[in-house]
Amino acid sequence: MQGNYLAKRIGQALLTFFATVTLTFVLYQMMPGGPEQALRNQILSQQMGSSNTINPEQIEQLVENYTNLESDAPIYVQYYQYMSSVFLEFDLGESLYSEDTVTSLLAERLPWSMLISVYAMVIGYSVSIVLGAVMAFKEKSRFDSVSSVVVIGLNSTPYYVAGILFIFFFSIRNNVFPTGGRYGLGIEPGFNPAFMQSIALHAALPILSMSVLGLGTALTMRGNSVRVLGEDYLRVAELRGLRNSRIATQYVGRNAILPMYTQFMIGIAGVLSSSVIVEEIFSYPGVGLLVYDAIQVRNYPVLMGSLIVFTLVTIVAILIADLTYGFIDPRISSGGNNE
Amino acid sequence: MSNSDTIVEVRDLNVTFEMNRGQSRVVRDADLDVARNETLGIIGESGSGKSMLASSFLNAVVEPGVSTGEVTYHPDDGEPVSVLDLSESELNRFRWEEIAMVFQGAMSSFNPVTTIRTHFRETLQDHNRDIPAGMDRARELLESVYLDPDRILDSYAHELSGGMKQRALIALSLVLEPDVLVLDEPTAALDLLMQRSIVTLLRDLQAEYDLTLVFITHDLPLLTKLADRIAVMYAFNIVEIGTTDDLLYNASHPYTRALLDTTPDLNVPVEEMNIIEGSKPDPVDHIPGCSYHPRCPMADERCRSDDPPMMTVSNSHESACFYYDEADDAVTISAAPETRPASGQSAATDGGEN
C-alpha cells in the first residue's frame, strides 16, 4: 500500500509538472509576439539605427541560435524540441540578450532568492503562530481585539506597499538599511564578518516586507486555537493536572498548527511569486528580479526557465507536505487504502 | 453519617456565573458528605447543577464560573485539604492524584495526535511519578478494564471504539491511585450493553482499588444498580439524599417521587408515559420558598415563602420537604414495588450482571 501510494503520488506530481510546462509553452506561443518575433524585432530595430543590413536568412539563423527553436517549424515540432531539451538534456536554452545559459543565470540567482524567501517564511509564520496563540489565550481581551485589527490591516496591505514604506522610513529618512542590492560595494565576498553583515543588512527589508504576507496566518492560528481550547481533551488534560507548558505545546499548539501544515507548504509558492515584485522594489538581484527584467524585454527562454523552477519548487513542496502529513497527524493514514 | 469516615465534605457551596442578564447561580448553598469507599449517585435533570457540584470537588468549574464555600478533602492520613483554597500548582498536584474525574466527553477525551501510551506517560511524568512502575500499573489497569495493553497503548484515540475509549479513560483516571473517582455521565454516549458492562466494571474496580465513587447521571435505573447512596438534585441544590433503598421504596420528596414515576417502562406506550408538569427554574431567578413549589401538588403558603431545610426522615435519609411524611400519599408512583425486599440491592439489579 505504502509503496503504491508513493509511486502514485510522485506520478501525479510529474504529470502536474509536465502539464504546467506544456500549458505555459502553449500560452507563450499563442501570445501576440512570441519569442521569435520579439527577437526578430529586436534585431530589426537594432538594424534600423545602423546602415548595414542583415539578410533574412541570417536573422533566422540568429533566432535559432538564441532560442534553441527552429522558428519556422510547426508548433508541435517546436514543442517537442523544447521539451526534449528541457527534460532529456536539462537544458533551458540561452538568454536572448546575453551569452549566458538560462541554467547558469538561475543557479547564480536562486540562492539569493532562497535566502530572503526562507527567512521571510520562517519569520512570518513563527510570528503569526505565536501571535495567534497568544490572541486565543487572551480571547476577547483588549490585546486580542487590537491585534486582530492590526493583523487584518497588515494582511490587507499589499506587501509591495509595505516595502515602499519600509524603504521610505528605514532607508531614505533614517538611513538604517540600504535601499537595494545584495551586499555593499567594495566588500570582499567570502566567509568574513563584514560580508555577512552586509548581506544581512541588505536582506532585512525585503524579508520584513515579505513576512507581512504570512501574517494573515495569525488569524487562522487564533481561530484554530480557540477551537482547540474548547475541546474536551483540553479539559481532561487540565483535570489531569498536566503542566501548563505541556498543555500549551502538545495539546493546543500541535492540534492548532496541524491543519495549517499544507497551507505553509503552499505558502512557499506564494513567497516565490511575490519575490518578483519585492526584488524589483528593493533592486535585489534574485530570481524575482530576473523574471521582472525578462518580462520587460520579453526574454522568453529566461521566463520559461524561471517558471519551470517556480513550478518545480511548488510541486515538490506540496508533494513533501502530502507525503509527510501522515507522520505528523496519525489520523491521516497515507491514502490508497481507503479508496 | 459519622464525620470521621467522610472523605469529601461540601459546605455552603455556591457556583455562580456572571452573565449579561444577571448572576446565574447554578449551585446554591449545597451541603454534601461523601463517605469513604461508598458509591454516591447524584441524579437530577439536565441543568440541575449536578455536573457543577461534582466539578467543584476538583475546583474545576469551567471559566468564568466561580465556586465559593467549602470543599474539604480528608485524605487517609494527613491534614484535611481545602480544595477551593489551593493555589494553581497545588491544584495541579491535587487533581488526579487525590480526586480524578471522568466526564461526559469521553469520546474526545484523548489528544487525537498522540498515542494512549503518551497520555499515561505524560500524566506520570507531570506528577513526578516513577515512569516504569507507573507504566506497569497502567498495563495492569488496562487489563482490569478488559483491554489488551499492548494493543491499546500503541493506538491513537481514533482507532478505538467508544466503549474502549471510555474504559481506557477509566484506566487512565486510576493510574495515579486516586482515592476518589468522579464520573460525570460516563455512560451517556454508550449503548445499553456497554453501559451495563461499565457499571459492572466500576463495581469491580471499586472493590479492587478501595475507591470512593461519585457517579453523576440522569439514568435512574442505571444508578440503582451501582450506588450505595443517591442524592437527588433539583434546581441547583440537593433535595433528597438517602440509601438507594430509602429512595426507591420510601422516597420522601415530591420531586423524587415524581422522578421515579417518570422512569420509562417499555410496557407503557409513549402517550401514557408520565411527565412532571411545568418546567425547571431559570438559574438567574431567585426562587422564594421551596424551589419545587411551582410544580409541586402539595405546595401551600409555607412552601411559597420558606425554604425547607433538610429534614431527617431516618438515620440515613434526609429530605428537603416540610411534608416529607405525607409525600407518599400525595404523589403516587404507578409502577412502584409494594414492599422493600429483604436483601437490599438485589431487586433493583435486574439483569445487571451482564
Interface residues (C-beta under 8 A of the other chain):
Chain A: E231 D232 Y233 R235 V236 A237 E238 L239 R240 G241 L242 R243 R246 Q250 Y251 R254 N255 L258 I328 D329 P330 R331
Chain B: L58 A60 V62 L91 N92 R93 F94 R95 W96 E97 A100 M101 F103 G105 A106 M107 S108 S109 F110 N111 P112 V113 T114 T115 E122 T123 D126 H127 Y156 H158 L169 L172
